[in-house]
Amino acid sequence: MTALRPERESGTAYGQSSGDSYGGAGDQGTPYGQQPYGDPGAHGDWYGASTAATPAQGGYGTDGYGSERYGAQTYGTDAYQEPYAQQPQPSRPEHAQPQQTYIPPPDDETVALRIADTAAAVGARSGGRSADSPDESPVGGRAARRKAAKRRHGRRGAGRPDPETTETESDAPTAPRSRLEARRQARARRPSAATLVSRALGEVFITTGVLMLLFVSYQLWWTNVRAHAQADKEASSLQNDWASGKRNPGSFEPGQGFALLHIPKLDVVVPIAEGISNKQVLDRGMVGHYGEGKLKTAMPDAKTGNFGLAGHRNTHGEPFRYINRLTPGDDIVVETQDKFFVYKMASVLPVTSPSNVTVLEPVPRGSGFTKPGRYITLTTCTPEFTSKYRLIVWGKMVEERPRSKGKPDALVS
């Protein structure tokens, strides 16, 4: 605020007066700031009057320019500087640069001591960002650094190296320090005798298991496939010969087929060949006739006698596998070139010794037959997949039918 001034007279400069206006006759115009207004010798009674405040007495009195307001201090001194200094300073705008933190230079004597974290140090640890970054705090403890890391990477643990792919120093192989140590390490890595033996036994067991599996597959699956194919081929050939008249009833060579066996309940149709040789007859899926040596039995067209047959119960076509399911009265039909011979199942012997040949006699023992007749005997191994005992099934002929009359009812139904 600027103080009021009296009107300037022409030819008179500020601080100069003519007569008794401002300084009297002897005043040569003291400039502002050099002579205080309150000096009574300079201004006389007009400024130095008391509180009367009349024109005759000076107008301003003691409280005017000559007192504490303007006359106590000169312009440009502490009278005006002190009030300005006491005013509150304006706050710094938000966009203003923060005051740089002073970092003391390192001292050689205290270089081993821990230097307090500053804004620059925190910025260096946070990946090169400055402390003024808006998304992280420049200083703080472990929790603050974790929060800053989460904000930078977006999720917990992002940006960290994969521990599975990072090779640590402990995982790296260490080179032996001497030849002796190298030999010890090589000896430690060398398998012991017990280890070698166990490995060899393991390989033997594995090989044996594989071979056994192959053998079982061959016996239970492949032999049946091959035997069925051979038996079907023999049956077709036999029927074609009958149709063309190439064969006549009579004696047959070992391994030669001469008839067909039908068991309707078991859905079995299998060729009957002369002899019980495994290689020539049984292993080829056919049924063999006991027609040689002491075990020779009668043919179906004989007036009396026992027609004995043998066949596999398991593997090689297994034609007699389910003959234990036959019950008295079930049909068993033998088909030849001229006739059909129909038998009814009569009895069964579940278990007997392989040397019990009495079951093949003209009147078989244990069959329940008491007098000569026309019988049929089926023999096979038991239990299944073994050849320890024999299973015997007997039947009695009930019909002899020429082929010219057609098939019997047992095969038609």
C-alpha positions as CSV (number, residue, x, y, z in Angstrom):
1,M,0.0,0.0,0.0
2,T,1.3,3.4,-1.0
3,A,1.0,6.4,1.5
4,L,-0.9,9.5,0.4
5,R,1.2,12.5,-0.7
6,P,0.5,16.3,-0.7
7,E,0.0,18.1,-4.0
8,R,3.2,18.9,-5.8
9,E,4.0,22.6,-6.3
10,S,5.4,23.9,-9.5
11,G,9.2,24.2,-9.4
12,T,9.4,22.3,-6.2
13,A,10.8,18.7,-6.1
14,Y,9.9,16.0,-3.7
15,G,11.6,16.6,-0.4
16,Q,12.1,20.3,-1.1
17,S,9.9,23.1,0.4
18,S,9.5,27.0,0.0
19,G,9.1,28.5,3.3
20,D,7.2,26.7,6.0
21,S,5.5,24.1,3.8
22,Y,7.6,21.0,4.4
23,G,10.9,21.7,5.9
24,G,11.1,25.4,6.5
25,A,13.5,27.8,4.8
26,G,16.6,25.8,5.6
27,D,15.4,22.5,4.2
28,Q,16.8,21.8,0.8
29,G,14.5,18.9,0.0
30,T,15.6,15.8,1.8
31,P,14.6,12.8,-0.3
32,Y,12.4,10.0,1.0
33,G,14.2,7.5,3.0
34,Q,17.0,9.8,4.1
35,Q,15.2,12.0,6.6
36,P,12.5,10.6,8.8
37,Y,9.1,12.3,8.8
38,G,9.0,12.5,12.4
39,D,11.9,14.7,12.9
40,P,10.6,17.9,14.7
41,G,13.4,20.0,13.5
42,A,12.6,19.2,9.9
43,H,8.9,19.7,9.7
44,G,8.0,22.0,12.5
45,D,4.7,22.0,14.2
46,W,2.5,21.0,11.3
47,Y,3.8,17.4,11.5
48,G,4.8,17.4,15.1
49,A,1.5,18.4,16.6
50,S,-0.4,16.3,19.1
51,T,-3.7,14.5,18.7
52,A,-5.7,17.7,18.1
53,A,-5.8,16.9,14.3
54,T,-6.6,20.6,13.3
55,P,-5.2,22.4,10.3
56,A,-3.6,25.0,12.5
57,Q,-1.8,22.3,14.5
58,G,-0.6,20.2,11.7
59,G,-3.6,18.0,10.8
60,Y,-2.1,14.5,11.6
61,G,-1.0,15.0,15.2
62,T,1.4,12.7,17.0
63,D,-0.2,9.6,15.3
64,G,0.5,10.9,11.8
65,Y,3.6,10.6,9.8
66,G,5.9,11.6,12.6
67,S,4.8,8.7,14.9
68,E,4.9,4.9,14.7
69,R,3.1,4.5,11.4
70,Y,5.5,6.0,8.9
71,G,8.0,8.1,10.8
72,A,9.5,5.6,13.1
73,Q,11.4,3.7,10.4
74,T,12.8,4.7,7.1
75,Y,11.7,3.4,3.8
76,G,13.5,0.2,2.6
77,T,14.5,-0.9,6.1
78,D,13.2,-3.7,8.2
79,A,9.9,-1.9,8.9
80,Y,8.6,-3.3,5.6
81,Q,10.7,-6.4,5.2
82,E,9.8,-8.0,8.5
83,P,6.0,-8.1,7.9
84,Y,6.6,-9.7,4.5
85,A,8.9,-12.3,6.0
86,Q,6.3,-13.2,8.6
87,Q,3.6,-13.9,6.0
88,P,3.0,-17.7,5.2
89,Q,4.8,-18.9,2.1
90,P,2.6,-20.3,-0.7
91,S,2.5,-24.1,-0.9
92,R,4.4,-25.8,-3.7
93,P,2.3,-27.0,-6.6
94,E,1.8,-30.7,-6.9
95,H,3.5,-30.9,-10.2
96,A,6.6,-29.2,-8.9
97,Q,9.8,-31.3,-8.7
98,P,10.4,-32.8,-5.2
99,Q,13.4,-31.6,-3.3
100,Q,16.4,-33.8,-4.0
101,T,17.6,-35.8,-1.0
102,Y,21.1,-35.0,-0.1
103,I,23.3,-38.1,-0.2
104,P,26.5,-37.7,1.8
105,P,29.7,-38.8,0.1
106,P,31.1,-42.1,1.3
107,D,33.6,-41.9,4.0
108,D,36.6,-44.2,3.9
109,E,36.4,-44.7,7.6
110,T,32.8,-45.9,7.6
111,V,32.6,-47.6,4.2
112,A,31.9,-51.0,5.9
113,L,28.9,-49.6,7.7
114,R,25.4,-49.9,6.3
115,I,24.3,-46.7,4.5
116,A,20.7,-45.7,5.0
117,D,18.3,-46.3,2.1
118,T,17.7,-43.3,0.1
119,A,15.4,-42.5,-2.9
120,A,18.2,-43.2,-5.4
121,A,19.1,-46.6,-3.7
122,V,15.5,-47.7,-3.7
123,G,15.1,-46.7,-7.3
124,A,18.2,-48.8,-8.2
125,R,16.9,-51.9,-6.4
126,S,13.4,-51.6,-8.0
127,G,14.8,-52.2,-11.5
128,G,16.1,-48.8,-12.5
129,R,12.9,-46.8,-11.9
130,S,13.1,-43.5,-10.2
131,A,11.6,-42.7,-6.8
132,D,9.2,-40.4,-8.5
133,S,7.4,-43.2,-10.3
134,P,3.7,-43.0,-9.5
135,D,3.1,-46.8,-9.2
136,E,5.6,-47.6,-6.5
137,S,6.9,-46.2,-3.2
138,P,10.6,-45.0,-3.2
139,V,11.2,-46.2,0.3
140,G,9.7,-48.8,2.7
141,G,10.2,-52.2,4.2
142,R,9.8,-55.6,2.8
143,A,6.0,-55.4,2.5
144,A,6.3,-52.2,0.4
145,R,8.8,-53.8,-1.9
146,R,6.5,-56.8,-2.4
147,K,3.6,-54.6,-3.3
148,A,5.7,-52.7,-5.8
149,A,6.8,-56.0,-7.4
150,K,3.1,-57.1,-7.7
151,R,2.2,-53.9,-9.4
152,R,5.1,-54.2,-11.8
153,H,4.5,-57.9,-12.8
154,G,0.7,-58.2,-12.5
155,R,0.6,-61.4,-10.5
156,R,2.5,-62.9,-7.7
157,G,5.7,-64.5,-8.7
158,A,5.7,-63.2,-12.3
159,G,9.0,-62.4,-13.8
160,R,10.9,-64.6,-11.5
161,P,13.2,-67.3,-12.9
162,D,11.8,-70.8,-13.1
163,P,13.5,-72.9,-10.4
164,E,13.2,-76.1,-12.5
165,T,15.1,-74.6,-15.5
166,T,17.6,-72.6,-13.6
167,E,20.7,-74.5,-13.0
168,T,22.2,-74.0,-9.6
169,E,25.7,-74.2,-8.6
170,S,25.0,-77.2,-6.4
171,D,23.7,-79.2,-9.4
172,A,26.8,-78.7,-11.5
173,P,29.1,-81.7,-11.4
174,T,32.3,-81.2,-9.6
175,A,35.5,-82.4,-11.2
176,P,37.7,-84.7,-9.2
177,R,40.6,-83.1,-7.6
178,S,43.0,-86.0,-8.1
179,R,43.4,-89.3,-9.9
180,L,42.7,-91.3,-6.8
181,E,39.5,-89.5,-6.2
182,A,38.5,-90.0,-9.9
183,R,39.1,-93.7,-9.5
184,R,37.0,-93.8,-6.4
185,Q,34.1,-92.0,-8.1
186,A,34.3,-94.4,-11.1
187,R,34.3,-97.4,-8.7
188,A,31.3,-96.0,-6.9
189,R,29.4,-95.6,-10.2
190,R,30.2,-99.2,-11.3
191,P,27.4,-101.6,-10.5
192,S,28.1,-104.3,-8.0
193,A,28.0,-108.1,-8.6
194,A,24.6,-108.4,-6.9
195,T,23.2,-105.7,-9.1
196,L,24.4,-107.4,-12.3
197,V,23.0,-110.8,-11.1
198,S,19.6,-109.2,-10.3
199,R,19.6,-107.6,-13.7
200,A,20.4,-110.9,-15.5
201,L,17.7,-112.7,-13.5
202,G,15.2,-110.0,-14.3
203,E,15.9,-110.3,-18.0
204,V,15.6,-114.1,-17.8
205,F,12.2,-113.8,-16.0
206,I,10.9,-111.3,-18.5
207,T,12.0,-113.4,-21.4
208,T,10.5,-116.5,-19.9
209,G,7.2,-114.7,-19.2
210,V,7.0,-113.4,-22.8
211,L,7.7,-116.9,-24.2
212,M,5.1,-118.5,-21.9
213,L,2.5,-115.9,-22.9
214,L,3.3,-116.6,-26.6
215,F,3.0,-120.4,-26.0
216,V,-0.3,-120.0,-24.2
217,S,-1.7,-117.8,-27.0
218,Y,-0.5,-120.4,-29.5
219,Q,-2.2,-123.3,-27.6
220,L,-5.5,-121.7,-26.7
221,W,-6.0,-119.6,-29.8
222,W,-3.9,-120.4,-32.8
223,T,-4.2,-124.2,-32.6
224,N,-8.0,-123.9,-32.6
225,V,-7.9,-121.6,-35.6
226,R,-5.7,-123.9,-37.5
227,A,-7.6,-127.1,-36.5
228,H,-11.0,-125.7,-37.4
229,A,-9.7,-124.8,-40.8
230,Q,-8.3,-128.3,-41.4
231,A,-11.4,-130.0,-40.1
232,D,-13.7,-127.9,-42.2
233,K,-11.6,-128.6,-45.3
234,E,-11.7,-132.4,-44.5
235,A,-15.4,-132.3,-44.0
236,S,-16.0,-130.5,-47.3
237,S,-13.7,-132.9,-49.2
238,L,-15.5,-135.9,-47.6
239,Q,-19.0,-134.7,-48.6
240,N,-17.8,-133.9,-52.2
241,D,-16.4,-137.4,-52.5
242,W,-19.7,-138.9,-51.3
243,A,-21.6,-136.8,-53.8
244,S,-19.4,-137.9,-56.7
245,G,-19.3,-141.6,-55.6
246,K,-15.5,-141.8,-55.3
247,R,-15.5,-143.7,-51.9
248,N,-17.1,-146.9,-50.9
249,P,-17.6,-148.4,-47.4
250,G,-14.8,-150.7,-46.2
251,S,-11.5,-150.5,-44.4
252,F,-9.7,-147.1,-44.2
253,E,-6.1,-146.1,-43.9
254,P,-4.9,-144.3,-40.7
255,G,-5.7,-140.6,-40.8
256,Q,-8.3,-141.1,-43.5
257,G,-11.7,-139.6,-42.9
258,F,-14.8,-141.8,-43.4
259,A,-17.7,-140.3,-41.5
260,L,-19.2,-137.2,-39.8
261,L,-20.1,-136.8,-36.2
262,H,-23.2,-134.6,-35.3
263,I,-24.0,-133.5,-31.7
264,P,-26.9,-131.1,-32.3
265,K,-27.2,-130.0,-28.6
266,L,-23.5,-128.8,-28.7
267,D,-23.7,-127.6,-32.4
268,V,-20.8,-129.9,-33.2
269,V,-20.1,-131.2,-36.7
270,V,-16.7,-132.8,-37.0
271,P,-15.0,-135.4,-39.3
272,I,-14.3,-138.9,-38.0
273,A,-10.9,-140.4,-39.2
274,E,-9.3,-143.7,-38.7
275,G,-6.9,-143.9,-35.7
276,I,-6.2,-141.9,-32.7
277,S,-2.8,-140.4,-33.7
278,N,-2.4,-136.8,-32.4
279,K,-0.4,-135.7,-35.5
280,Q,-2.5,-137.3,-38.1
281,V,-6.0,-137.0,-36.6
282,L,-6.6,-135.4,-33.2
283,D,-4.4,-132.3,-33.6
284,R,-6.0,-131.6,-37.0
285,G,-9.4,-131.0,-35.2
286,M,-10.9,-134.4,-36.1
287,V,-12.3,-137.2,-34.0
288,G,-10.3,-140.5,-34.0
289,H,-11.7,-144.0,-34.2
290,Y,-10.2,-146.7,-32.0
291,G,-9.5,-149.1,-34.8
292,E,-6.0,-150.5,-34.2
293,G,-4.4,-153.1,-31.9
294,K,-5.9,-154.0,-28.6
295,L,-8.1,-150.9,-28.6
296,K,-9.8,-151.8,-31.8
297,T,-13.6,-151.2,-31.7
298,A,-16.5,-152.0,-34.0
299,M,-17.7,-149.9,-36.8
300,P,-21.2,-148.3,-36.7
301,D,-22.7,-150.7,-39.3
302,A,-21.7,-153.8,-37.2
303,K,-24.7,-155.8,-35.9
304,T,-23.2,-155.7,-32.3
305,G,-20.3,-153.9,-30.8
306,N,-19.0,-150.7,-29.3
307,F,-18.0,-147.8,-31.6
308,G,-15.3,-146.0,-29.7
309,L,-14.2,-142.4,-30.5
310,A,-11.6,-140.0,-29.0
311,G,-11.2,-136.2,-29.3
312,H,-9.6,-133.2,-27.7
313,R,-11.4,-131.3,-25.0
314,N,-9.2,-128.3,-25.1
315,T,-7.0,-126.8,-27.9
316,H,-6.7,-128.2,-31.5
317,G,-10.3,-127.6,-32.3
318,E,-11.6,-129.0,-28.9
319,P,-14.6,-130.9,-30.4
320,F,-15.3,-132.7,-27.1
321,R,-15.0,-129.7,-24.8
322,Y,-18.6,-129.7,-23.6
323,I,-19.7,-133.4,-23.8
324,N,-20.0,-133.3,-20.0
325,R,-23.2,-131.2,-20.6
326,L,-24.9,-134.1,-22.4
327,T,-27.9,-135.6,-20.6
328,P,-29.6,-138.9,-21.1
329,G,-31.8,-138.8,-24.3
330,D,-29.6,-136.3,-26.2
331,D,-29.0,-137.2,-29.8
332,I,-25.6,-138.3,-31.2
333,V,-25.6,-139.0,-35.0
334,V,-22.9,-140.7,-37.1
335,E,-23.2,-139.9,-40.8
336,T,-21.6,-142.2,-43.4
337,Q,-21.7,-142.4,-47.2
338,D,-24.8,-144.6,-47.2
339,K,-26.6,-144.2,-43.8
340,F,-27.3,-142.2,-40.7
341,F,-26.8,-143.9,-37.3
342,V,-28.7,-142.3,-34.5
343,Y,-27.7,-142.9,-30.8
344,K,-29.3,-141.7,-27.6
345,M,-27.0,-140.6,-24.8
346,A,-27.4,-143.2,-22.0
347,S,-24.8,-142.6,-19.2
348,V,-21.6,-140.8,-18.2
349,L,-18.5,-141.6,-16.2
350,P,-17.1,-138.3,-15.0
351,V,-13.6,-139.4,-14.0
352,T,-11.6,-142.5,-14.7
353,S,-7.9,-143.5,-15.2
354,P,-6.4,-143.2,-18.7
355,S,-5.5,-146.9,-18.5
356,N,-9.1,-148.0,-17.9
357,V,-9.6,-149.6,-21.3
358,T,-12.7,-151.6,-20.2
359,V,-14.9,-148.7,-21.1
360,L,-14.2,-149.7,-24.8
361,E,-15.3,-153.4,-24.4
362,P,-18.3,-154.6,-26.5
363,V,-20.3,-154.4,-23.3
364,P,-18.5,-151.5,-21.6
365,R,-18.1,-151.6,-17.8
366,G,-19.7,-148.9,-15.8
367,S,-22.0,-147.9,-18.6
368,G,-25.0,-149.7,-17.2
369,F,-25.4,-152.0,-20.2
370,T,-25.8,-155.6,-19.3
371,K,-25.9,-157.4,-22.7
372,P,-24.4,-157.0,-26.2
373,G,-25.8,-154.3,-28.4
374,R,-24.9,-151.4,-30.7
375,Y,-23.2,-148.8,-28.5
376,I,-21.1,-145.7,-28.9
377,T,-18.3,-144.4,-26.5
378,L,-16.9,-140.9,-26.4
379,T,-13.6,-140.4,-24.5
380,T,-11.7,-137.2,-23.7
381,C,-9.4,-135.6,-21.1
382,T,-10.5,-134.2,-17.8
383,P,-10.3,-131.8,-16.0
384,E,-10.0,-129.1,-18.7
385,F,-6.5,-128.1,-19.9
386,T,-5.1,-131.3,-18.4
387,S,-4.8,-134.9,-19.4
388,K,-4.6,-136.5,-15.9
389,Y,-8.0,-138.3,-16.1
390,R,-10.6,-139.4,-18.7
391,L,-14.2,-138.5,-19.1
392,I,-16.5,-141.1,-20.7
393,V,-19.9,-140.7,-22.3
394,W,-22.0,-143.7,-23.6
395,G,-24.9,-143.9,-26.0
396,K,-27.1,-146.6,-27.5
397,M,-28.2,-146.8,-31.1
398,V,-31.9,-146.2,-31.7
399,E,-32.1,-145.7,-35.4
400,E,-30.3,-146.7,-38.6
401,R,-31.5,-144.6,-41.5
402,P,-30.4,-144.8,-45.2
403,R,-29.4,-141.6,-46.8
404,S,-32.0,-142.2,-49.5
405,K,-34.8,-141.5,-46.9
406,G,-33.3,-138.2,-46.0
407,K,-31.9,-136.8,-42.8
408,P,-33.2,-138.1,-39.4
409,D,-35.4,-136.0,-37.2
410,A,-32.4,-135.3,-34.9
411,L,-30.7,-133.3,-37.7
412,V,-33.8,-131.8,-39.2
413,S,-35.1,-130.2,-36.0
